[in-house]
């Protein structure tokens, strides 16, 4: 059941990549654009998560602290992500984002939560790292290294924060309550920052940008909620490599229906990702 939840989240994350790309073409990658996306996507996320949580609001001191940490991390990731998408193609963005999302939570799970290392995990890591490296294209911009590093670290920190919340022995809300509170904290913080930076924004925010931001929020928040639920039953060192390889497969399939058709090298990367996932699932760990 929980592997099924992970697979559903993978498909949703792949779709959110495409929607985020569209938003960037509509609004750009400045500070206001980032804060506005974080705020409006949180509105959609909260509307999705509130009924999932039975129209209840849960909060403890520890949950609030972790929700604020998650919100700040997510806002910073949104900013770095839009900046990166404004300078490089989707393949290099995926490289830094997915590699960070796999590496940090997996390493933390092995080092601090006694999840252990195994042959299956090692082979999976190697397969996915190789597949991600194949997505790099020559001639990419070298001026955005701080943003690339931000995408790598902050996407990985999202998983680390979630793992810490799940494993900590403090009084806390349910997975649904935590996800809802994270969305609300993001809405408040990003909304204030968007209001502060709006005077410097010279363009009009159109309906397409608003709808793409809402769509991104609804998809992304629900996908993250599924991962929070699954993480209570599936080790982080297994879950996040599955997400990484799976998202690569989904985004490549989506690219088949756009003008940016996958190359032979990208198909090879997808094949390696799929092999890595199979090794992780089929080899006992």
N, C-alpha and C positions, 0 to 999 in steps of 0.2 A: 504493500500500500504506500509506504513512504518513498520507495523508489519511484512509484508512479507520480507522487506529488512533485518530486524533483524533475521528472521528465516534463510535466506540465509547466513548471516554472521555467524550464529551459526554452520551451517554445515561446512563452510570454516574453522572456528577456530578449529573444531574437527579434520579436515584433517591436519591442520598445526601442531597440537599436535603430530600426528603420524610422520610427516615428520621431525619435530624437534628432536624427539626421535632417528630417524635413523641417523641424522647428528651427534648427540652426540656419537653414537656407532662408527662412522667412524673417527672422529677427536678428541674426548675427550672433556674435559671441562675446559681447561686452558684459560689464558687471550687471547692469540693469537686466539684460536679457537672461543672464544666469539666475539672478534672484527672482525674477518674474516667473521663470520656468519652475524653479523650486517651490515657489508659493502656489502657483496655480495647479501644479501637478499634485501638491499635497491636498488641495481642496478635493480633487477627484479621488485621491487615495482615501481620504477620510470618509467620503460618501460611500465608498465601496466597503470599507472596513467596519463602519459603525453598525450596519445591519448584520455583518458577519459575527460581530461581538454581541449579538442579541440586543442591540440598542442600549448597551450598558457602557458606562465610562469607568475604567479601573485605573487606580493610581496609588503607588507607594513611593516613598522617598527614593529608594533604589531605582525603581522603574523610571521615575522622572529624570533622575541623573543620567541614566543610560539612554533615555529617549532624547535628551538634549545633546548628548555626545553623538548619537546617531544622526540627529538633525544637522549639527555643525559639520560633521564629516560628509553628509550627503550634499549640503550646500557647496562646500569646497570642491567636492568631486564634480558637481554640475558645472561649476565655473571652469575647472581645468578641462573637463570633457568637451565643453563647447569651444574653448580656445584651441584644443587639439584638433577637433573636427574642422576648424577654420583654417588649419595649416597643412594637414596631411589627409590622405585618403582613409577610408574606413578600415582597410586592412591593418595599417600601422596603429590606428586607434585601438582596434581589437587586440592587437599584440600586447600593448601595455596594459590595457584594462583587464583582459582575461587572464594574462599571466600573473598580474598582481592579485586578482581575485582567487586564483588557484593557490599561489605560493604561500602567501601570508597566513591564511586560515589553516592550511594543511600543516605548515611547519609549526604553528602555535599548537595545533592539536596533538602533534607528535611529541613536542618538547615539554608541554605544560599540562596536558590532559591525559597522559598515559595511553594514547591511542596506538602507539607502537608503529614501527616501520615494517614493511613486508615486501616480498618480491612483487606482488601485484601492484602495490602502490608505487614502487620504484619504476616498474616498467610503464605504468600509466603516466607518471610524471615525465619520463623521457619521451614517450610518444607525443604527448600534448605539447611539450616545449619544442620538439622538432617541428610539429605541425604549425605552431605559432610562428616560428622563425621563417618558415616557408612563405608566410604572408607578407614579409617585408619587401617593399619595392625600392629600387634604386632611385636616387634623386629626391628623396623626401626632404622636407625642410628641417634644418638643424637648429633653427632659432627658437624652437619651442621646447627644449629639453626640460626646463622647470615644470612645464605643464604635463609633459609625458611622464615625468617622475611622479607628479601629483596624481595622475590617473592611475598609475601602477600602485602607489602606496595607499591612496584613499579608497580605491575599490577593494583592495585587500583588507583594509581596516574595517570596512563594512561587515565583512564576515567575522573578523576578530571580535568586534563589539557584540555581534549577535551570539557568538560562541560564549563569550564571557557572561552575557546576560543569562543564557540558558544554564550555564554550569555553576553560577554563583549561588551560595547557600542562603542568600538574603530573602526577605519577604518581597514578593514581586507579583506583578499582574500576569495574566495568561498571555500566550503568544499573540492572541487577537488584540488584547488590551494594550500590550506593548507596541504592536504595530500601529494601532490607532493613535496612541499617545505620541509616537515618533512623528507621524504625519502632522498632528496638531502643533507640535513644537516646531517643526519645519515651517509650517504655515505662518506662525507668529514671527519667528526670527527672520525668515526670508521676506515676509511681507513688510516688516519694518525696513529692512535693507533695500528692498525694491522702492519703497517710498522715498528713501533718502537719495537714491541714485537716479530716480526718474527725471529730475530737472535737467540732467546732463544728456538724456537720451533724446535724439533729434527726430526719430521716426515715429510713425503711428503703428500701434500694435493692432494688426488686422485680425479678422475672424479666423483665418486659417491658422495663425500662430496660436490663438487662444484654444481652438479645438485640438490642435496637435499637442499642446501642452497638457490639456485635460486628458487626452487619450494616453499620452505617455505616463501621466501620473496614475491613472486607473490600472494600466497594465503592469507598471513597474511595482507599485505598492502591493498588488495582489500576488505577484510573483515572489516578492520578498517575504510576504506573509507565509506562503507555502514553504519556503526554505526554513523559516523560523520554526514551523511545526515539525518539519522533517528532521531538523537538526537535533531535536530532543531524542531521536531514535537512530539516526545515521551519523557515524563519526564525521567530523569536519574534514579529516584527511581523505575521506572517501567522497563526501558530498561535493566539495568544491572542484576537484578535478572533473567529476561528472558534469557539473554545470559548465565549466570552461570548454571541454570538448563538445558538449551538446550545443552550446550557443554558436560555436563555429559552424557546426553542421547546419543549424537553422538559418543563420545569416547568409550562408552560401546558397541555400535553397531559395531564400527570398531574393537574392541577387539575380537568380535566373529569370525573374520576372521584371527586371529593371534593365536600364540601358547599360549598366555596369555588369556585364556577364562575367561569371567566374572563369579564370584561366585554368589551364591544365595544372599549374603549380598549386592553385587554390584547391582544386579537386583532390590533389595528392595530400594536401594538408588536412582536408576533411576526412579522407580515408584513414590517415594516421590517428586522427582524433577518435574516430569510431573504433579503431583497433584498441586504443588506449582504454576506452570505456568498457569494451568487452573483456579486456584483461582484468580490469578492476572488479567487474561483476562476477566473472566466471572462476577466477583463481581464488581459492580460499585465503582469507587474511586474518 
